[in-house]
Amino acid sequence: EINRIICSWLYLEGDSEKGLYAQVPGKSSTRRFQGIYFRCLITFYLSARNANPEARLILFTNNKAAFISTKMNRTILNKLNQLNVEVIQIDYTFEPPKEQKKWRNQFFVLNVMQSLLTITNQADSIIILDSDIVWSGNERTETFWQDLYVNGFLNMTPINNLNEVINGYTIASLELLSSRIGIQQQSTLEYAGGEFIAAKHENLKLIYQSALTIWEKYKKLLESETLNFIEEAHLLSLVYSELGVPFGNANDSVKRIWTQVLHHNNRASTDLNLVCWHLPAEKRFGIRRTANKYLQNDSLEWPKYQTSGWQNLIQQIGVTKPGPKKIFYDFCISGRDRILNIFP
């Protein structure tokens, strides 16, 4: 039997880790900080279940006990249970060097892949997504799964500028790192977004095995050279290049959408045709407010595609141009954070 597997993950840091994350200010081990990511689980899994009624939904975490530690977390866990989401606890064994504070949690996805290979079947199609992704629910969802089944791998390329610095690396400097590690590239290196990993089971195994080998070589290189630290998208880009996986074959289905009013935004009318919207800046804003509404009642109803509720939703989470109400609320949250001095 072929199953469609949709996964996300929530790594909760302890007091000593002190990871830094660009979209969420404050100390990473606090209840307030982690609550932002807990709320993302509401919008992610409600939208995923709406768009994929028969899929197997899984959430990986390093701390299952945290789901019963507060009233809000218990409410979220209850909703996940009602949505038939499996919550699985795994250890984090791929932690980066202790000196690396930015994106410290991201290599948890290697443990996610490791676990998935033991609990899924050979014929399964598997997608691992960041939880600040929302499924659109549009009619292209079925085509998206068929593309994955036919191609075996899908990935997206949010940045194609060879000269743009992406978390410490340009594509050119990532090429140099690839050479130093000794990777035999089978396809031209590009930057593949780490928020989206999609592969058939046998190909996820190839991704994991390649990532494991490159990870070990990278750590050994760190012992003898001063390098910019990599994040998981850098690692995956090296993996795809080594495996000869085509880059960007899911760009018409998944997009990293920046939604800030006074900063970078890359909205386009074609975004409504996407299967998944990645909305990094909305964790503190539209996603948070949407999740709060669900936390206040027992509803598991997600707006159906192109209904009035759906039209309202996509404006609230920033997919379409925001109205004055959203802009006002967003500025209020930003102002409060600055006044409270919770930016790192």
C-alpha positions in Angstrom: 0.0 0.0 0.0 1.3 3.5 -1.0 0.9 6.0 1.8 1.4 9.7 1.7 3.4 10.8 4.7 3.4 14.5 5.9 5.7 15.4 8.7 6.9 18.4 10.6 9.0 18.8 13.7 9.3 20.8 16.9 12.7 21.0 18.6 12.5 22.6 22.1 15.7 24.1 23.4 16.9 23.9 26.9 18.3 26.9 28.9 21.9 26.2 28.0 21.5 26.1 24.2 20.7 29.8 23.5 20.0 29.4 19.8 19.3 32.5 17.7 16.5 32.6 15.1 16.0 35.6 12.8 12.2 35.6 12.7 11.5 35.1 16.4 13.2 37.3 19.0 14.0 36.4 22.6 15.5 33.5 24.5 14.9 30.2 22.7 14.1 28.2 25.9 11.3 30.5 27.2 7.6 29.6 27.2 6.8 32.7 25.1 9.4 31.9 22.4 8.4 28.3 22.1 4.7 29.2 22.2 5.1 30.8 18.8 6.2 27.5 17.3 3.6 25.5 19.2 0.9 27.7 17.5 2.4 26.9 14.1 1.4 23.3 14.7 -2.3 24.4 14.6 -2.2 26.0 11.2 0.2 23.5 9.7 -1.8 20.3 10.6 -5.3 21.8 10.2 -4.3 22.9 6.7 -2.5 19.7 5.9 -5.4 17.5 7.0 -7.8 19.7 5.0 -5.7 19.3 1.8 -4.8 15.7 2.4 -7.7 13.8 4.1 -6.1 10.4 3.8 -2.4 11.2 4.5 -0.5 9.9 7.5 0.5 13.0 9.6 3.5 12.8 11.9 5.0 15.3 14.3 8.5 14.7 15.7 9.7 16.4 18.8 12.5 16.0 21.4 10.2 16.8 24.3 6.8 15.2 24.3 6.3 16.1 28.0 6.2 19.8 27.0 2.8 19.1 25.3 1.2 18.7 28.7 3.1 21.4 30.6 0.7 24.3 30.0 -3.0 24.6 29.2 -2.3 25.9 25.7 0.0 23.0 24.9 -2.5 20.5 26.2 -5.2 22.1 24.0 -2.8 21.9 21.0 -2.1 18.2 21.7 -5.8 17.5 22.0 -6.4 19.0 18.5 -3.4 17.1 17.1 -4.9 13.9 18.5 -8.3 14.7 16.9 -6.6 15.3 13.6 -4.9 11.9 14.0 -1.4 13.3 14.1 1.2 10.9 15.5 3.5 12.6 18.0 6.8 10.9 18.2 9.7 11.8 20.5 13.3 11.3 19.2 16.7 12.4 20.4 18.8 15.1 18.8 22.1 13.5 17.9 23.2 15.7 15.0 23.7 18.9 17.1 26.1 21.4 15.5 29.2 22.6 17.3 28.3 24.4 20.6 29.7 27.7 19.1 27.0 27.7 16.5 24.0 29.6 17.8 22.2 30.6 14.6 19.8 28.0 13.4 21.0 25.6 16.1 17.9 23.4 15.9 17.9 22.7 12.1 19.9 19.5 12.0 17.2 17.8 14.0 15.8 17.1 10.6 18.5 14.5 10.1 17.1 12.6 13.1 13.7 13.0 11.7 14.8 11.4 8.4 16.6 8.6 10.4 13.4 7.9 12.3 11.2 8.0 9.2 13.2 5.4 7.5 12.4 2.9 10.3 8.6 3.6 10.5 7.6 4.0 6.9 7.4 1.5 4.0 9.4 1.1 0.8 6.5 2.4 -1.4 5.7 5.5 0.8 6.0 9.1 -0.5 7.3 11.4 2.3 7.3 15.1 2.8 9.0 16.9 5.6 8.0 20.6 6.1 8.7 23.4 8.5 5.6 24.1 10.6 5.3 27.7 9.4 4.0 26.3 6.1 0.3 26.4 5.3 -1.3 24.1 2.7 -3.4 26.1 0.2 -5.9 23.3 -0.3 -6.2 24.0 -4.0 -6.8 21.5 -6.7 -3.2 21.1 -7.6 -2.5 19.1 -4.4 -3.2 15.8 -6.2 -0.9 16.8 -9.1 1.8 17.6 -6.6 1.7 14.1 -5.1 1.8 12.6 -8.6 4.9 14.7 -9.4 6.6 13.3 -6.3 5.7 9.7 -7.2 6.9 10.1 -10.8 10.1 12.1 -10.1 11.1 10.4 -6.8 12.5 13.7 -5.5 11.2 17.2 -5.3 12.9 20.3 -3.9 12.5 24.1 -4.2 15.0 26.9 -4.8 14.1 30.1 -3.0 17.2 31.9 -4.1 19.0 31.7 -7.4 21.4 34.7 -7.2 24.9 33.4 -7.3 26.2 36.5 -5.4 23.5 36.6 -2.7 24.8 35.8 0.8 22.6 33.1 2.3 23.2 32.6 6.0 27.0 33.1 5.5 27.4 31.5 2.1 27.0 32.5 -1.6 26.4 29.7 -4.0 30.0 30.2 -5.2 31.4 29.8 -1.7 29.2 26.8 -1.1 30.8 25.3 -4.3 34.2 25.9 -2.7 33.1 24.1 0.5 31.8 21.3 -1.6 35.2 20.9 -3.2 37.0 21.0 0.2 34.7 18.3 1.5 35.5 16.2 -1.6 31.9 15.9 -3.0 31.6 14.5 -6.5 28.9 16.7 -7.9 26.4 15.1 -10.3 24.4 18.3 -10.8 25.2 22.0 -10.8 24.9 23.2 -7.2 22.0 25.5 -6.3 20.5 26.6 -3.0 17.6 24.3 -2.1 15.3 25.4 0.7 15.5 23.3 3.8 11.9 24.0 4.7 10.8 21.4 2.1 12.1 17.8 1.7 10.1 15.5 -0.5 11.1 12.0 -1.6 10.0 8.5 -2.1 11.1 6.2 0.7 14.1 4.7 -1.2 15.3 8.2 -2.2 14.9 9.6 1.3 17.3 6.8 2.3 19.8 8.1 -0.3 19.3 11.7 1.0 19.9 10.6 4.6 23.0 8.5 3.8 24.6 11.3 1.7 23.8 13.9 4.4 25.3 11.6 7.1 28.6 11.2 5.1 28.8 14.9 4.2 28.0 15.9 7.8 30.9 13.8 9.1 33.3 15.2 6.6 32.2 18.8 7.3 32.7 18.3 11.1 36.2 16.9 10.5 37.0 19.9 8.2 35.8 22.2 11.0 38.5 20.8 13.3 41.3 22.0 11.0 39.9 25.0 9.3 37.9 28.2 10.2 34.7 28.0 8.2 31.4 29.7 8.2 28.9 27.4 9.9 26.4 25.8 7.6 22.6 25.3 8.1 20.5 22.5 7.0 19.6 24.0 3.6 23.3 24.3 2.8 23.7 20.6 3.7 20.8 19.5 1.6 22.0 21.5 -1.3 25.3 19.7 -1.2 23.4 16.4 -0.9 21.2 17.0 -3.9 24.2 18.1 -6.0 26.1 14.9 -5.0 23.0 12.7 -5.9 22.4 14.5 -9.1 18.9 15.6 -8.1 17.3 18.3 -10.3 17.0 21.6 -8.4 13.8 23.6 -8.3 11.4 21.0 -9.7 8.8 22.0 -7.1 9.1 25.7 -7.5 5.6 25.8 -9.0 4.2 24.1 -5.9 6.1 25.6 -2.9 7.4 29.1 -2.3 9.1 31.0 0.5 6.9 34.1 0.7 8.2 37.2 2.5 5.3 39.3 3.7 6.7 42.3 5.7 5.2 45.6 4.9 8.3 47.7 5.4 10.9 45.0 4.5 11.3 42.5 1.7 8.1 41.1 0.2 7.9 38.8 -2.8 4.2 38.2 -3.1 2.8 37.4 -6.6 -0.6 36.7 -8.0 0.6 33.3 -9.0 1.1 32.4 -5.3 -2.6 31.4 -5.2 -1.7 28.5 -7.5 0.9 27.0 -5.0 0.2 23.9 -3.0 2.2 25.1 0.0 3.0 28.6 1.3 6.1 29.0 3.5 5.5 32.2 5.6 8.6 32.7 7.8 7.7 36.2 9.0 4.1 35.3 9.8 4.9 33.1 12.8 4.6 36.1 15.1 1.8 37.7 13.2 -0.9 36.1 10.9 -0.2 32.5 11.8 -0.2 33.3 15.5 -3.5 35.2 15.3 -5.1 32.4 13.3 -3.9 29.8 15.7 -5.2 31.8 18.7 -8.7 31.7 17.2 -8.6 27.9 17.1 -7.3 27.8 20.6 -10.3 29.6 21.8 -12.8 27.1 20.6 -13.2 23.4 19.7 -13.3 23.9 15.9 -11.2 21.8 13.6 -12.8 23.3 10.5 -10.3 24.8 8.0 -11.7 27.1 5.3 -12.3 25.3 2.0 -10.4 26.5 -1.1 -11.8 29.7 -2.6 -14.6 30.2 0.0 -15.0 33.5 1.7 -13.4 32.1 4.8 -10.4 31.1 2.7 -10.1 34.5 1.1 -10.1 36.0 4.6 -7.5 33.5 5.8 -5.0 34.2 3.0 -5.1 37.9 3.7 -4.7 37.3 7.5 -1.6 35.2 6.9 -0.1 37.6 4.3 -0.4 35.5 1.1 -2.3 38.4 -0.5 -1.8 42.1 0.2 -2.8 42.8 3.8 -5.6 45.1 4.7 -5.2 48.0 7.2 -6.3 45.9 10.2 -3.6 43.3 9.7 -1.0 46.0 9.2 -2.0 47.8 12.4 -1.9 44.6 14.4 1.5 43.6 13.0 3.0 47.0 13.9 1.6 46.7 17.4 3.3 43.4 17.9 6.6 44.7 16.5 6.4 47.8 18.7 5.6 45.8 21.8 8.6 43.5 21.2 10.9 46.5 20.8 9.6 48.2 23.9 10.0 45.0 26.0 13.5 44.7 24.5 13.1 41.0 23.7 15.1 41.2 20.5 18.4 39.3 20.9 
